[in-house]
Amino acid sequence: MGFTCQYPIDFRVKVLSEYKQGKVGYKTLANKYGLKRDTVRYWVLQEKSDSFMLMDTKNKETVDETQKDIEYYKTEAEYWKTYAKKLEAIRFPDNKKKQQSKRSKNCTKEDTQ
């Protein structure tokens, strides 16, 4: 079986940028950087098929993923607020009645003035 070697992203970018300039081919780049011709060809083909990422995004999130996370947590927060209010109403029904009576007293005071 063959041995595969990970090359740094910066190195790949350098090789690919030289290839894109159109002045040199696979074999010339391979000789210049001590690579196999097929390795350079593979990188170029990967980039053309958009399956090769020039940036190291292993630990970075895209904007879409971040936005999805924000929306998820907003939804979760609303759910738990509603849930807490329901539990509070079940657990402490006296507090709700007291709050309603205070509100009704405030309304009657305002109405009379």
C-alpha positions in Angstrom: 0.0 0.0 0.0 1.1 3.5 -0.7 2.0 6.1 1.9 0.1 9.4 1.8 1.6 12.6 3.2 -0.3 15.6 4.4 1.0 18.8 3.0 0.4 22.1 4.6 -2.5 24.2 3.1 -0.1 27.1 2.5 2.2 24.8 0.4 -0.7 23.5 -1.6 -1.9 27.1 -2.2 1.5 28.1 -3.4 1.7 25.2 -5.9 -1.8 25.7 -7.2 -1.3 29.5 -7.6 1.7 28.8 -9.8 -0.2 26.3 -11.8 -3.1 28.8 -12.3 -0.7 31.4 -13.8 -0.5 29.0 -16.7 3.3 29.2 -17.1 4.1 25.8 -15.8 2.6 22.3 -15.9 2.3 19.4 -13.5 5.7 17.9 -14.2 7.6 21.2 -13.8 5.9 22.0 -10.5 6.4 18.5 -9.3 10.1 18.7 -10.0 10.4 22.2 -8.5 8.8 21.2 -5.2 9.9 17.6 -4.9 6.4 16.1 -5.5 5.0 13.5 -7.8 3.3 14.7 -10.9 0.2 12.9 -10.0 0.0 14.7 -6.7 0.0 18.1 -8.4 -2.5 16.9 -10.9 -4.7 15.5 -8.1 -4.7 18.8 -6.3 -5.6 20.7 -9.4 -8.4 18.3 -10.3 -9.8 18.5 -6.8 -9.8 22.2 -6.8 -11.6 22.2 -10.2 -14.3 19.9 -8.8 -14.8 22.1 -5.7 -14.1 19.3 -3.3 -10.8 20.7 -2.3 -10.9 23.5 0.3 -8.0 26.0 0.2 -8.8 27.2 3.7 -8.5 25.1 6.8 -12.1 25.1 8.1 -11.8 22.3 10.5 -12.4 24.4 13.6 -14.3 27.3 11.9 -18.0 27.5 11.4 -19.7 29.1 8.4 -22.1 31.9 8.7 -25.0 29.7 7.9 -24.2 27.2 10.6 -23.8 30.0 13.1 -27.1 31.5 12.1 -28.8 28.2 12.4 -27.4 27.8 15.9 -28.7 31.2 16.9 -32.2 30.5 15.6 -32.2 27.2 17.4 -31.2 28.7 20.8 -33.8 31.5 20.4 -36.5 28.9 19.8 -35.3 26.9 22.8 -35.3 30.0 25.0 -38.9 30.8 24.1 -39.9 27.2 24.7 -38.4 27.2 28.2 -39.9 30.6 29.1 -43.3 29.3 28.2 -42.7 26.0 30.0 -41.5 27.9 33.1 -44.6 30.0 33.1 -46.9 26.9 32.9 -45.0 25.2 35.7 -45.2 28.4 37.9 -49.0 28.6 37.3 -49.4 24.9 38.3 -47.0 25.0 41.2 -48.0 28.4 42.6 -51.6 29.0 41.7 -52.0 31.4 44.7 -49.4 33.9 43.2 -51.4 34.1 40.0 -54.6 34.9 41.8 -52.8 37.6 43.9 -51.3 39.1 40.8 -54.7 39.2 39.1 -56.3 40.8 42.2 -53.6 43.5 42.3 -54.1 44.2 38.7 -57.9 44.5 39.1 -57.3 46.9 42.1 -55.0 49.0 40.0 -57.6 49.1 37.2 -60.4 50.2 39.6 -58.2 52.9 41.1 -57.4 54.3 37.7 -61.0 54.1 36.6 -62.2 56.0 39.6 -59.7 58.8 39.2 
